[in-house]
């Protein structure tokens, strides 16, 4: 009897000491790494979900978030294009066009970190991303154009000033444009009144009154 007990114990020790053969694994718990592998193979990635589910996701997105998701995964871009088509970079979530400003909700703000690093400068007049060199050339042209428009408005709104005064005021405006970098759009840059002092306004008014008396 004792011999039989020892024999069974010995058998169990031998079994534990030897590698488990495939025929014996049916009665044993799977190894932890096998469990992890099995679980990871059953988890669906967002890019592998059925097309119907992808379409349902895009149904809940506005044009801006749809574009952001569309460019995040190559397999998603077609769904975005089918829903929204080609979007302008100067639209917001309601497809309203707006000025390009810091932290605004325009599509360009969201995609600026997505485009290649050499195209991180946004040409907000033509609504495209450009290189730094191209943007520098654009800014030079923009400043020249804005300077001419500003000077015309200044002469029209405040006639009768000396030429040196017009030049000085216009230069102040140009300096402001240069200091801003022209990176963001500002609708109030071309307002000459904000650059004319009260003294010069009074001088212009007096000149107009004198012209009215003579006329």
C-alpha positions in Angstrom: 0.0 0.0 0.0 2.8 2.4 1.0 4.6 1.4 -2.1 1.6 2.2 -4.2 1.3 5.6 -2.5 5.0 6.4 -3.1 4.7 5.2 -6.6 1.8 7.6 -7.3 3.7 10.5 -5.6 6.8 9.7 -7.7 4.7 9.7 -10.8 3.3 13.2 -9.9 6.8 14.5 -9.3 8.0 13.1 -12.6 5.0 14.7 -14.3 5.8 18.1 -12.8 9.4 17.9 -13.7 8.9 17.0 -17.4 7.6 19.5 -20.0 3.9 19.2 -20.6 3.2 17.5 -23.9 0.4 18.7 -26.2 -1.8 15.7 -25.2 -1.8 16.8 -21.6 -2.7 20.5 -22.1 -6.4 19.9 -22.4 -6.6 19.4 -18.6 -4.4 22.4 -17.7 -4.8 26.2 -17.5 -3.3 28.1 -20.4 -0.1 30.0 -19.8 -0.5 33.8 -19.2 1.3 34.7 -22.4 -1.1 32.6 -24.3 -4.1 34.3 -22.7 -2.7 37.8 -23.5 -2.1 36.8 -27.1 -5.6 35.4 -27.4 -7.1 38.5 -26.0 -5.1 40.9 -28.1 -6.2 39.1 -31.2 -9.8 39.6 -30.4 -9.6 43.4 -29.8 -10.8 45.4 -32.9 -8.8 48.5 -33.9 -10.8 51.5 -35.2 -9.3 51.1 -38.7 -10.5 47.4 -38.9 -14.2 48.0 -37.9 -16.8 47.4 -40.6 -17.5 50.1 -43.1 -21.0 50.5 -41.8 -19.7 51.5 -38.4 -17.2 54.0 -40.0 -20.1 55.6 -41.8 -22.1 55.9 -38.6 -19.1 57.6 -36.9 -18.9 60.2 -39.6 -22.6 60.9 -39.3 -22.0 62.4 -35.9 -19.1 64.6 -37.0 -19.2 68.2 -38.2 -17.0 69.1 -41.3 -14.0 70.2 -39.2 -13.9 67.1 -37.0 -14.7 64.9 -40.0 -11.6 66.3 -41.8 -9.4 65.8 -38.8 -10.5 62.1 -38.5 -10.2 61.7 -42.2 -6.6 62.7 -42.4 -5.7 60.7 -39.2 -6.2 57.3 -41.0 -5.8 56.7 -44.7 -8.7 54.2 -44.7 -11.0 56.9 -43.2 -10.3 59.7 -45.7 -12.6 58.3 -48.4 -15.5 58.3 -45.9 -14.8 62.0 -45.1 -14.7 62.9 -48.8 -17.9 61.1 -49.5 -19.7 63.1 -46.7 -18.1 66.5 -47.0 -16.2 66.7 -50.3 -13.3 69.1 -50.5 -13.3 71.7 -47.8 -11.8 75.2 -47.6 -9.3 75.7 -44.8 -11.0 78.9 -43.7 -14.3 77.3 -42.6 -15.4 76.5 -39.1 -17.6 73.6 -37.8 -20.7 75.2 -39.3 -19.0 75.8 -42.6 -18.9 79.5 -42.0 -15.9 81.4 -43.4 -13.9 83.4 -40.9 -10.7 85.3 -40.3 -7.6 83.2 -39.4 -6.9 84.1 -35.8 -5.0 82.4 -33.0 -7.0 79.7 -31.3 -9.9 80.1 -33.7 -11.9 77.1 -34.7 -11.1 77.2 -38.4 -10.1 74.0 -40.1 -6.6 75.6 -40.8 -5.9 75.9 -37.0 -6.6 72.2 -36.5 -4.6 71.0 -39.5 -1.6 73.2 -39.0 0.1 70.6 -36.7 -0.8 67.8 -39.2 0.8 69.2 -42.4 4.5 68.5 -43.0 6.8 70.6 -40.9 8.1 72.6 -43.9 4.5 73.7 -44.7 3.5 75.1 -41.3 2.9 78.6 -42.5 -0.6 79.4 -43.6 -1.4 81.7 -46.4 -4.7 83.0 -45.2 -5.5 85.0 -48.3 -5.3 82.0 -50.6 -6.2 79.4 -47.9 -3.2 77.2 -48.4 -0.2 76.0 -46.4 3.1 77.3 -47.7 6.9 77.2 -46.9 8.5 79.8 -44.7 10.3 81.4 -47.7 7.0 81.6 -49.7 5.3 83.1 -46.7 8.1 85.7 -46.2 7.6 86.8 -49.9 3.8 86.9 -49.4 4.1 89.1 -46.3 6.3 91.6 -48.2 3.7 91.8 -50.9 0.8 92.0 -48.4 2.5 94.9 -46.5 3.1 96.8 -49.7 -0.5 96.4 -50.8 -1.9 97.2 -47.4 0.4 100.3 -47.2 -1.0 101.6 -50.5 -4.7 101.0 -49.5 -4.0 102.5 -46.1 -2.4 105.6 -47.6 -5.4 106.1 -49.9 -7.8 105.8 -47.1 -5.7 108.2 -44.9 -5.7 110.9 -47.6 -9.4 110.5 -48.2 -10.5 110.5 -44.5 -8.0 113.2 -43.3 -7.2 115.7 -46.1 -5.1 118.8 -45.6 -2.2 117.2 -43.7 1.4 117.7 -44.7 3.1 115.1 -46.8 5.6 114.4 -44.0 2.7 113.7 -41.6 1.1 111.3 -44.1 4.4 109.5 -44.4 4.9 109.3 -40.6 1.4 107.9 -40.0 1.7 105.3 -42.8 5.1 104.2 -41.4 3.5 103.6 -38.0 1.0 101.4 -39.7 3.7 99.5 -41.6 5.7 99.0 -38.4 2.7 97.5 -36.8 2.2 95.0 -39.7 5.8 94.0 -39.5 5.7 93.5 -35.7 2.6 91.3 -36.0 4.3 89.1 -38.5 1.1 88.9 -40.6 0.7 85.4 -39.3 -2.9 85.9 -38.3 -5.7 87.8 -40.0 -7.0 91.0 -38.5 -9.9 92.8 -40.1 -9.2 96.2 -38.5 -5.7 96.8 -39.8 -6.8 99.1 -42.6 -8.6 101.6 -40.3 -6.6 104.9 -40.7 -8.5 106.6 -37.9 -6.8 104.5 -35.2 -3.4 105.9 -36.3 -4.2 109.6 -36.4 -3.8 111.7 -33.3 -6.5 114.1 -32.0 -4.3 117.0 -33.0 -4.0 115.9 -36.6 -7.7 115.2 -36.8 -8.4 118.7 -35.6 -6.0 120.1 -38.2 -7.7 118.1 -41.0 -11.2 119.3 -39.9 -10.0 122.9 -39.9 -8.6 122.5 -43.4 -12.0 121.1 -44.6 -13.9 124.0 -43.0 -11.6 126.6 -44.7 -12.1 124.9 -48.0 -15.9 124.9 -47.5 -15.8 128.7 -46.8 -13.7 129.4 -49.9 -15.9 127.1 -52.0 
